[in-house]
């Protein structure tokens, strides 16, 4: 069972010592997965706890003037840590106090005192502390002083390029879902609880299950062929989805993921749903009237059925 803590201050979370991974871990791509696997192996070898330190909001998002697209929600990230076998997650609140903490204080208070680290694993370009003053060299020097070993994870490459969250975001933004899946080690999915909408889609012949993204900024926008997973099931139900602000009718201020499941009957309200993005059909656009919107929705549905290997003749004319 993975335990979750949020604060810098408090008793030691690993009295028997720990092997620690530190990073933002947005998307938990294959590079992150390799790092966490190494931490788990080293913790088993040393007989101590595998621990991960991460941050919410992401430091880049905290300092950025523009919203930062996220590859994973907090819930998805925590689920990934649990699946990777982490015994303890220290998910620090990245706020003004943490941003002002010196690199030396971060090492002493978080890694040494809070986690009793015996090994600390980071990427070779890892920076930390006030104004990003801390680097691997400082971590190595303080490790000698405080009794832990600083370790850097070799880069994980695909097609001779380093796997990174920024590279995944670029591929997703371009609609290259197969390429992004190769970096992530799995298809790109957005999950959430189905909530009530204004039921306009039902009146147009396309009832939708709606997931509100709220403050989360998605790296993808537009109209997509998708596969849907309900509950704990795999993403296997075919559908067509829109992710955006609905510029034609009832425009919303925060992005909304609206998914129409083909040939589905049932009530999804309140259930958790995962939407796997298979192919981008087009960008979101504003139509002159509802008839034009409905005609385009029918066209999108036929296209999605073809992409997903269904019979497009079954789509609504």
C-alpha positions in Angstrom: 0.0 0.0 0.0 1.3 3.4 -0.9 1.2 6.1 1.7 0.8 9.8 0.8 2.2 12.8 2.7 2.1 16.5 1.6 4.3 18.5 4.0 8.0 19.3 4.4 7.7 19.3 8.1 6.8 16.3 10.2 8.3 13.0 11.6 10.6 10.8 9.5 8.5 8.9 7.0 11.1 6.1 6.5 12.7 5.3 9.9 14.4 2.3 8.3 15.9 4.4 5.5 14.8 5.0 2.0 15.8 5.1 -1.7 14.3 8.2 -3.1 13.3 9.3 -6.6 12.8 13.1 -7.1 11.0 14.8 -10.0 7.9 16.3 -11.5 6.8 13.0 -13.1 4.1 14.5 -15.3 2.8 11.7 -17.5 5.0 9.0 -15.9 6.6 8.2 -19.3 9.0 5.4 -20.0 12.0 7.5 -18.7 10.1 8.0 -15.4 9.1 4.3 -15.3 12.8 3.3 -15.7 13.8 5.6 -12.8 11.1 4.3 -10.5 11.9 0.7 -11.4 15.6 1.3 -10.4 14.6 2.9 -7.1 12.4 -0.1 -6.3 15.2 -2.5 -7.1 17.8 -0.6 -5.1 15.4 -0.3 -2.1 14.9 -4.1 -2.1 18.7 -4.6 -2.3 19.2 -2.3 0.7 16.2 -3.5 2.7 14.6 -0.1 2.9 11.6 1.8 1.5 11.2 2.9 -2.1 10.0 6.6 -2.0 9.2 9.2 -4.5 9.2 13.0 -4.0 7.1 15.1 -6.4 5.4 18.4 -6.5 1.9 19.8 -7.0 1.4 22.1 -8.7 4.3 21.4 -11.0 7.1 23.9 -10.5 7.1 24.8 -14.2 3.3 25.5 -13.9 3.8 27.6 -10.8 6.3 29.9 -12.4 4.8 30.0 -15.9 2.8 33.0 -17.1 0.9 30.6 -19.4 -1.1 27.5 -18.4 1.0 24.4 -18.7 -0.6 21.4 -20.4 -0.7 18.4 -18.2 -0.1 14.8 -19.3 -1.7 13.4 -16.1 -3.9 14.5 -13.3 -2.8 14.3 -9.7 -5.0 11.2 -9.3 -3.4 9.5 -12.4 0.1 10.3 -11.1 -0.6 8.8 -7.7 -2.0 5.7 -9.3 1.2 5.4 -11.4 3.4 5.7 -8.3 1.4 2.9 -6.6 1.6 0.7 -9.7 5.4 1.3 -9.7 5.6 -0.1 -6.2 6.4 3.1 -4.3 5.9 2.6 -0.5 5.7 6.3 0.2 4.8 9.4 -1.9 5.9 12.8 -0.6 3.8 15.1 -2.8 5.0 18.5 -1.7 2.8 21.6 -2.1 4.8 23.8 -4.4 4.0 27.3 -3.1 5.9 30.5 -2.2 7.5 28.9 0.9 8.9 25.9 -1.0 10.0 28.1 -4.0 12.0 30.2 -1.5 13.7 27.2 0.2 17.4 27.0 -0.4 18.8 24.0 -2.2 20.7 23.1 1.0 17.6 23.2 3.1 15.7 21.1 0.7 18.4 18.4 0.9 18.6 18.5 4.7 15.0 18.9 5.6 13.3 16.7 2.9 15.8 14.1 1.8 17.8 13.6 5.0 15.5 14.4 7.9 12.0 13.6 6.4 13.0 10.6 4.4 16.3 9.3 5.9 17.6 8.8 2.4 20.3 6.3 1.7 20.3 6.8 -2.1 18.7 9.7 -4.0 18.0 9.2 -7.7 17.5 12.0 -10.1 17.9 12.9 -13.8 21.3 14.4 -14.7 19.8 17.8 -15.4 17.8 17.9 -12.1 17.7 21.4 -10.5 16.1 22.3 -7.2 16.0 24.9 -4.5 15.5 28.7 -4.6 16.2 30.0 -8.2 17.1 26.4 -9.2 20.5 26.9 -7.5 20.9 23.2 -6.6 22.3 20.6 -9.0 23.7 17.1 -9.0 27.1 18.2 -7.9 25.7 19.9 -4.7 23.5 16.8 -4.1 26.7 14.6 -4.2 28.6 16.9 -1.8 25.7 17.0 0.7 25.2 13.3 0.3 28.8 12.8 1.5 28.0 15.0 4.5 24.6 13.5 5.4 25.2 9.9 4.6 23.4 9.2 1.3 24.6 8.5 -2.2 23.4 10.7 -5.1 22.7 8.7 -8.3 21.8 9.9 -11.7 19.6 7.9 -14.0 21.0 7.4 -17.6 18.8 8.9 -20.2 16.1 6.6 -21.8 16.2 7.1 -25.6 13.8 6.4 -28.4 15.0 6.9 -32.0 18.2 8.4 -30.6 16.3 11.2 -28.7 15.7 11.5 -25.0 12.2 10.7 -23.8 10.7 13.7 -22.0 7.4 15.1 -21.0 7.8 18.1 -23.3 8.4 15.8 -26.3 5.2 13.9 -25.4 3.3 17.1 -25.2 4.5 18.2 -28.7 3.5 14.9 -30.2 0.1 15.0 -28.6 -0.5 18.5 -29.7 0.3 17.5 -33.3 -2.2 14.6 -33.1 0.6 12.0 -33.3 -0.9 9.6 -30.8 1.1 6.5 -31.8 4.4 8.4 -31.4 3.3 9.7 -28.0 2.2 6.2 -26.9 5.7 4.9 -27.7 7.2 7.5 -25.3 4.6 7.0 -22.6 4.7 3.2 -22.8 0.9 3.3 -23.1 -1.9 5.2 -25.0 -2.7 8.7 -23.9 -5.8 8.7 -21.7 -7.8 11.3 -19.9 -10.0 10.0 -17.1 -12.6 11.5 -14.8 -16.1 11.2 -13.4 -19.0 11.7 -15.8 -21.0 14.8 -14.8 -24.3 16.3 -16.0 -24.2 18.7 -19.0 -26.9 20.6 -20.7 -27.9 17.5 -22.8 -27.6 19.4 -26.1 -25.9 16.4 -27.7 -28.9 14.3 -26.9 -31.2 16.6 -28.9 -28.8 16.4 -31.9 -28.8 12.6 -31.8 -25.4 12.3 -30.1 -25.8 11.9 -26.3 -22.4 12.5 -24.6 -20.7 11.6 -21.4 -19.0 14.7 -20.1 -15.8 15.1 -18.1 -15.0 18.6 -16.8 -11.3 19.3 -16.9 -11.6 22.4 -14.7 -8.2 24.0 -14.1 -6.3 21.1 -15.9 -5.0 22.2 -19.3 -5.0 19.4 -21.8 -2.2 19.0 -24.4 -4.9 18.1 -27.0 -7.9 20.0 -28.3 -10.3 19.2 -31.1 -12.4 16.3 -32.3 -11.2 12.7 -32.0 -11.8 9.1 -32.6 -11.5 7.5 -29.2 -11.9 4.3 -27.2 -13.5 4.4 -23.8 -13.0 2.4 -20.6 -15.7 2.2 -18.0 -14.8 1.6 -14.4 -11.7 -0.6 -14.2 -12.2 -2.0 -17.7 -9.9 -1.5 -20.7 -10.5 1.3 -23.2 -12.4 -0.8 -25.7 -15.7 0.9 -26.4 -15.5 2.9 -29.6 -16.6 6.5 -29.8 -16.1 10.1 -31.0 -15.1 12.9 -28.6 -14.8 16.7 -28.5 -12.4 18.4 -26.2 -12.7 22.2 -26.1 -14.9 25.1 -25.2 -17.9 24.5 -27.5 -17.7 27.7 -29.6 -21.0 27.2 -31.5 -23.4 26.7 -28.6 -23.2 27.4 -24.8 -19.5 28.2 -24.9 -17.8 27.2 -21.7 -14.9 29.0 -20.0 -13.0 25.8 -19.1 -12.3 22.8 -21.4 -14.9 20.1 -21.5 -14.4 16.5 -22.7 -17.6 15.3 -24.4 -17.7 11.7 -25.5 -20.3 9.9 -27.6 -20.1 6.1 -27.2 -21.3 4.4 -30.3 -24.3 2.1 -29.9 -24.3 2.5 -26.1 -27.3 2.4 -24.0 -27.2 3.1 -20.3 -26.6 5.7 -17.6 -23.0 6.8 -17.1 -23.6 9.7 -14.7 -21.3 9.5 -11.6 -19.2 6.7 -13.1 -15.5 7.0 -13.7 -14.5 6.9 -17.4 -11.2 6.8 -19.2 -11.0 8.1 -22.8 -8.1 6.9 -25.0 -7.3 9.2 -27.9 -6.8 7.2 -31.1 -6.8 9.8 -33.9 -7.5 13.5 -34.4 -10.3 14.2 -36.9 -10.1 18.0 -36.9 -9.8 21.2 -34.9 -12.7 22.6 -33.0 -14.6 25.2 -35.0 -17.6 27.5 -34.8 -20.6 26.8 -37.1 -23.3 29.1 -38.4 -26.2 27.1 -37.0 -27.2 23.8 -35.4 -28.0 22.2 -38.7 -24.4 22.8 -39.9 -23.1 21.5 -36.6 -25.2 18.3 -36.8 -24.1 17.6 -40.3 -20.5 17.9 -39.2 -21.1 15.7 -36.2 -22.5 13.0 -38.5 -19.4 13.3 -40.7 -17.1 13.0 -37.7 -19.0 10.0 -36.5 -18.6 8.2 -39.8 -14.9 9.0 -39.9 -14.4 7.8 -36.4 -16.2 4.5 -37.1 -13.9 3.9 -40.1 -10.8 4.7 -38.1 -11.9 2.4 -35.3 -12.7 -0.5 -37.7 -16.4 -0.2 -37.5 -19.0 -0.2 -40.3 -19.5 3.4 -41.2 -22.8 2.5 -42.9 -24.2 2.1 -39.4 -23.5 5.8 -38.6 -26.5 8.1 -38.6 -27.2 9.6 -42.0 
